[in-house]
């Protein structure tokens, strides 16, 4: 489902049907975060659809936050290992000039 199909489904003045709910679920789980934000901004969306979009958007934001935390932990661990490696390496031997 693309965004125009989504708008057509959620803007219809009827109660949500199971087939529509399934299509919106697929849209919510596969759409880009920007599309979800845009979809949340449309007026007249049935509360069921709005809740589904909010849940998908929240999940997306949490996933991005967890990925960022994992990246930061990895960088910190690499920096820590590099510092330990630098400490364990003895300084180069000096040669005496004769």
Backbone bond lengths (Angstrom), bond angles and torsions (degrees), N, CA, C in turn:
res aa  C-N    CA-C-N  psi(-1)  N-CA   C-N-CA  omega(-1)  CA-C   N-CA-C  phi
1 X - - - 1.444 - - 1.521 108.06 -
2 X 1.304 116.09 130.98 1.459 118.79 175.64 1.535 108.67 -97.92
3 X 1.306 115.17 179.47 1.459 119.64 -172.84 1.524 112.34 -64.10
4 X 1.332 117.91 -38.81 1.469 119.72 -179.03 1.531 111.03 -65.75
5 X 1.331 117.02 -38.29 1.462 119.74 175.81 1.525 110.43 -64.59
6 X 1.321 115.18 -40.52 1.458 119.94 178.82 1.524 110.50 -58.78
7 X 1.324 116.42 -47.94 1.465 120.78 -179.22 1.525 110.14 -61.42
8 X 1.325 117.24 -39.98 1.462 120.21 179.45 1.529 111.22 -63.09
9 X 1.319 116.96 -39.32 1.465 120.36 -178.42 1.523 111.03 -71.49
10 X 1.327 116.94 -49.07 1.470 118.87 -174.53 1.522 112.90 -76.96
11 X 1.316 118.01 -20.90 1.464 120.39 179.93 1.525 112.18 -86.04
12 X 1.324 116.66 -9.69 1.462 119.51 179.68 1.532 109.27 -65.62
13 X 1.329 116.59 134.45 1.473 119.71 -176.29 1.529 112.52 -81.13
14 X 1.304 117.77 51.32 1.466 121.29 -179.94 1.522 108.80 -132.57
15 X 1.299 114.89 164.85 1.462 119.94 177.51 1.531 109.27 -70.11
16 X 1.327 117.28 147.36 1.469 120.38 179.34 1.528 111.35 -60.50
17 X 1.309 115.26 138.84 1.460 121.39 176.35 1.516 108.07 -110.65
18 X 1.323 116.03 161.60 1.456 120.76 -176.95 1.527 111.13 -59.88
19 X 1.333 117.27 -43.30 1.472 119.37 -178.86 1.532 110.85 -63.41
20 X 1.338 116.45 -37.97 1.463 119.97 177.57 1.521 110.78 -68.79
21 X 1.326 116.10 -39.99 1.457 120.56 179.34 1.528 110.19 -60.63
22 X 1.327 116.87 -41.87 1.468 120.81 178.46 1.528 110.75 -63.47
23 X 1.315 117.22 -42.46 1.468 120.63 179.68 1.523 111.14 -65.60
24 X 1.322 116.96 -41.43 1.465 120.71 178.49 1.524 110.09 -65.79
25 X 1.320 117.27 -37.81 1.464 120.71 177.68 1.519 110.49 -60.98
26 X 1.317 116.97 -44.75 1.467 120.67 177.93 1.523 109.73 -62.07
27 X 1.323 117.09 -45.11 1.463 120.73 178.43 1.522 110.57 -59.04
28 X 1.329 116.78 -47.76 1.462 121.02 -176.73 1.525 111.62 -63.29
29 X 1.313 117.05 -34.90 1.464 120.22 -177.54 1.522 113.53 -83.02
30 X 1.317 117.74 -15.42 1.464 119.75 -177.19 1.526 113.93 -115.70
31 X 1.311 117.40 -15.31 1.471 120.34 -175.39 1.522 111.30 -72.71
32 X 1.311 114.53 154.47 1.461 120.91 174.38 1.525 108.97 -67.61
33 X 1.315 115.28 155.88 1.461 120.12 -178.81 1.527 111.02 -59.61
34 X 1.319 118.94 -37.21 1.460 121.97 -179.76 1.526 111.05 -63.33
35 X 1.336 116.58 -38.98 1.466 120.08 177.92 1.518 110.18 -64.09
36 X 1.332 116.24 -40.01 1.465 119.25 179.40 1.528 110.81 -64.12
37 X 1.337 116.73 -41.78 1.471 119.80 177.44 1.526 110.08 -61.84
38 X 1.326 116.61 -44.03 1.466 120.67 179.72 1.520 110.45 -63.06
39 X 1.323 116.12 -42.86 1.462 120.33 179.93 1.526 111.18 -62.92
40 X 1.322 116.72 -38.24 1.467 120.12 179.53 1.526 111.08 -65.16
41 X 1.321 117.41 -25.93 1.454 121.30 -178.03 1.511 114.78 -80.57
42 X 1.326 117.62 -12.29 1.465 119.98 -179.66 1.521 110.62 -73.13
43 X 1.314 115.31 134.50 1.463 120.33 178.39 1.524 109.30 -80.88
44 X 1.284 115.77 153.78 1.458 120.35 175.10 1.514 114.65 84.54
45 X 1.319 118.08 9.85 1.462 120.08 177.69 1.520 108.20 -78.08
46 X 1.303 115.44 134.94 1.464 120.50 179.13 1.529 109.22 -59.32
47 X 1.326 118.01 141.86 1.474 120.62 -178.37 1.531 114.29 -55.88
48 X 1.312 117.42 -31.96 1.469 120.21 177.94 1.525 109.72 -64.35
49 X 1.320 116.69 -45.47 1.463 120.02 178.99 1.528 110.75 -66.23
50 X 1.330 116.17 -40.15 1.463 120.12 179.83 1.531 110.31 -61.87
51 X 1.320 117.21 -42.05 1.468 120.92 178.66 1.524 110.80 -64.58
52 X 1.314 116.62 -40.08 1.461 120.63 178.89 1.527 111.01 -63.84
53 X 1.324 116.69 -43.29 1.464 120.85 178.14 1.525 111.33 -66.23
54 X 1.329 116.67 -40.69 1.469 119.91 179.04 1.524 110.57 -62.77
55 X 1.312 116.32 -40.37 1.464 120.49 178.80 1.528 110.75 -64.41
56 X 1.320 117.58 -43.77 1.467 121.01 179.11 1.522 110.62 -65.26
57 X 1.313 116.69 -40.47 1.462 120.88 179.34 1.524 110.91 -65.81
58 X 1.309 116.35 -42.15 1.463 120.25 177.64 1.531 110.55 -61.78
59 X 1.317 116.57 -43.58 1.470 120.82 178.87 1.529 110.27 -61.05
60 X 1.330 117.08 -42.82 1.462 121.20 178.87 1.520 111.38 -60.77
61 X 1.331 116.40 -44.21 1.464 121.05 -178.66 1.523 110.68 -65.67
62 X 1.327 117.03 -41.96 1.469 120.56 178.38 1.523 110.51 -63.70
63 X 1.334 117.27 -42.18 1.466 120.56 178.53 1.526 111.02 -60.88
64 X 1.330 116.97 -44.37 1.465 120.38 178.80 1.525 111.30 -62.92
65 X 1.321 116.39 -40.08 1.463 120.71 178.89 1.530 110.54 -64.46
66 X 1.327 117.05 -43.09 1.464 120.73 179.13 1.527 111.21 -64.80
67 X 1.326 117.39 -39.46 1.465 120.33 177.44 1.524 110.90 -63.75
68 X 1.322 116.30 -42.08 1.465 120.16 178.96 1.523 110.77 -64.25
69 X 1.314 117.51 -40.97 1.465 120.41 177.23 1.525 110.92 -63.12
70 X 1.323 117.21 -41.66 1.465 120.76 179.25 1.527 110.39 -63.89
71 X 1.324 117.28 -41.79 1.470 120.43 177.52 1.525 111.06 -61.81
72 X 1.324 115.77 -43.67 1.459 120.01 -179.66 1.530 111.19 -64.44
73 X 1.335 116.76 -42.91 1.471 119.91 177.82 1.521 111.01 -62.40
74 X 1.323 116.83 -39.66 1.464 120.66 179.62 1.523 110.37 -63.72
75 X 1.334 117.09 -45.01 1.464 120.47 178.68 1.523 111.36 -63.14
76 X 1.330 116.85 -41.14 1.463 120.16 178.32 1.524 111.00 -64.03
77 X 1.326 116.76 -40.82 1.468 120.76 179.13 1.527 110.78 -65.76
78 X 1.327 117.03 -42.20 1.465 120.13 177.63 1.524 110.83 -62.71
79 X 1.314 117.34 -41.08 1.466 120.89 178.51 1.526 110.57 -65.11
80 X 1.324 116.90 -40.64 1.462 120.87 178.52 1.525 110.67 -63.83
81 X 1.326 117.23 -44.96 1.466 120.92 179.08 1.524 111.32 -64.12
82 X 1.313 116.29 -38.20 1.470 120.56 178.11 1.526 110.22 -64.99
83 X 1.323 117.38 -40.41 1.465 121.05 178.93 1.521 110.82 -65.64
84 X 1.319 117.01 -40.58 1.471 120.54 177.64 1.518 109.95 -64.99
85 X 1.306 116.49 -42.05 1.468 120.90 179.85 1.527 110.15 -62.24
86 X 1.332 116.38 -41.78 1.465 120.27 179.22 1.525 111.45 -65.95
87 X 1.318 117.84 -35.03 1.462 121.35 179.20 1.525 111.39 -70.82
88 X 1.322 117.32 -36.46 1.462 121.53 -177.90 1.520 112.71 -75.01
89 X 1.293 117.94 -23.02 1.461 121.49 -179.15 1.524 108.64 -76.77
90 X 1.347 116.87 120.51 1.467 118.30 179.05 1.527 110.04 -69.57
91 X 1.316 116.32 152.71 1.464 118.44 178.83 1.528 109.23 -65.00
92 X 1.308 117.18 152.56 1.464 119.30 -179.05 1.533 110.54 -62.68
93 X 1.323 114.94 143.89 1.469 120.13 -179.23 1.521 109.51 -68.20
94 X 1.330 115.02 140.08 1.461 119.75 178.95 1.518 108.52 -90.25
95 X 1.256 114.58 142.18 1.470 119.72 175.16 1.515 108.23 -101.05
96 X 1.272 114.05 137.94 1.461 118.61 178.71 1.520 109.45 -84.09
97 X 1.250 114.97 133.35 1.464 119.25 176.33 1.522 108.66 -83.13
98 X 1.284 117.29 133.34 1.469 120.34 -179.84 1.476 111.13 -109.31
